[in-house]
Amino acid sequence: MKTGIFYGSTTGTTREIAETIANRLGIAPDDVHDVAKTAPSAVAPYELIICGASTWGDGEAQVDWLDFLDGVDMIDLRGKKIALFGCGDETMSDTFCSGVGELYKRLKKTGADFVGSYPADVYHFNHSEAIVDGAPVGLLLDQVNHSDLTSGRIDGWLLTLS
Ligand SMILES: Cc1cc2nc3c(=O)[nH]c(=O)nc-3n(C[C@H](O)[C@H](O)[C@H](O)COP(=O)(O)O)c2cc1C
């Protein structure tokens, strides 16, 4: 399945996770895209589109996603799969990884099928917009407080995508 990774990252954390995912899936660097430097139409060649965002502000998706989402949510992605991941900080307890929820809400408009819901009960938080109908919409990660969990969680999540 031709797979592309799209990420937005302010301090490099989500970029590093995107690169780790790419290495584990054997995805070439040309198929790993920083949304700050990429046109939304770049999603077109991929059957599986992996999207990663950190959360900033008061629970918003990382800022580079804003223009990208404005473009991509107009594109018909029916028949393709989207998998979401994101980095946050569980001490921001009312908005943990909520940026991933923002991606989910916006990208739903494309008609793509979402894959890769993955349990987040290892973290301690009150609320996240990335939990929809009781389940995470993707892989939520906390590199600030629980970086030791990340590698194993990525491996477990990748198994759900195959
Ligand atoms: C000012 C500020 C606001 C943040 N807001 C949130 C938030 O609302 N929810 C959350 O889960 N993490 C929040 N974080 C944590 C970041 O998402 C986390 O540090 C992440 O790893 C950054 O990834 P990046 O370098 O890829 O952008 C915030 C961090 C900062 C510095």
The ligand as a Tripos MOL2 file, in Angstrom:
@<TRIPOS>MOLECULE
LIG
   31    33     1     0     0
SMALL
NO_CHARGES

@<TRIPOS>ATOM
      1 C1          2.6470   26.7300   24.9610 C.3       1 LIG1
      2 C2          2.3690   25.2490   24.8400 C.ar      1 LIG1
      3 C3          1.0670   24.8060   24.7490 C.ar      1 LIG1
      4 C4          0.7810   23.4350   24.6640 C.ar      1 LIG1
      5 N1         -0.5190   23.0290   24.6470 N.ar      1 LIG1
      6 C5         -0.7760   21.7070   24.6940 C.ar      1 LIG1
      7 C6         -2.1190   21.2300   24.7960 C.ar      1 LIG1
      8 O1         -3.0860   21.9940   24.8360 O.2       1 LIG1
      9 N2         -2.3260   19.8880   24.8490 N.ar      1 LIG1
     10 C7         -1.3020   18.9760   24.7940 C.ar      1 LIG1
     11 O2         -1.5480   17.7630   24.8420 O.2       1 LIG1
     12 N3         -0.0100   19.4120   24.6970 N.ar      1 LIG1
     13 C8          0.2730   20.7250   24.6520 C.ar      1 LIG1
     14 N4          1.5660   21.1530   24.5800 N.ar      1 LIG1
     15 C9          2.6620   20.1540   24.5070 C.3       1 LIG1
     16 C10         3.1840   19.9370   23.0810 C.3       1 LIG1
     17 O3          2.1690   19.4360   22.2230 O.3       1 LIG1
     18 C11         4.3270   18.8990   23.1510 C.3       1 LIG1
     19 O4          5.4280   19.5010   23.7780 O.3       1 LIG1
     20 C12         4.7200   18.3220   21.8130 C.3       1 LIG1
     21 O5          5.6230   17.2460   22.0160 O.3       1 LIG1
     22 C13         5.3530   19.3420   20.8820 C.3       1 LIG1
     23 O6          5.5590   18.7110   19.6310 O.3       1 LIG1
     24 P1          6.2210   19.4610   18.3650 P.3       1 LIG1
     25 O7          7.6100   19.8280   18.7380 O.co2     1 LIG1
     26 O8          6.2000   18.4290   17.2980 O.co2     1 LIG1
     27 O9          5.3770   20.6440   18.0200 O.co2     1 LIG1
     28 C14         1.8570   22.5000   24.6510 C.ar      1 LIG1
     29 C15         3.1750   22.9680   24.7300 C.ar      1 LIG1
     30 C16         3.4340   24.3140   24.8360 C.ar      1 LIG1
     31 C17         4.8740   24.7560   24.9670 C.3       1 LIG1
@<TRIPOS>BOND
     1     1     2 1
     2     2     3 ar
     3     2    30 ar
     4     3     4 ar
     5     4     5 ar
     6     4    28 ar
     7     5     6 ar
     8     6     7 ar
     9     6    13 1
    10     7     8 2
    11     7     9 ar
    12     9    10 ar
    13    10    11 2
    14    10    12 ar
    15    12    13 ar
    16    13    14 ar
    17    14    15 1
    18    14    28 ar
    19    15    16 1
    20    16    17 1
    21    16    18 1
    22    18    19 1
    23    18    20 1
    24    20    21 1
    25    20    22 1
    26    22    23 1
    27    23    24 1
    28    24    25 2
    29    24    26 1
    30    24    27 1
    31    28    29 ar
    32    29    30 ar
    33    30    31 1
@<TRIPOS>SUBSTRUCTURE
     1 LIG1         1 GROUP 0 **** ****
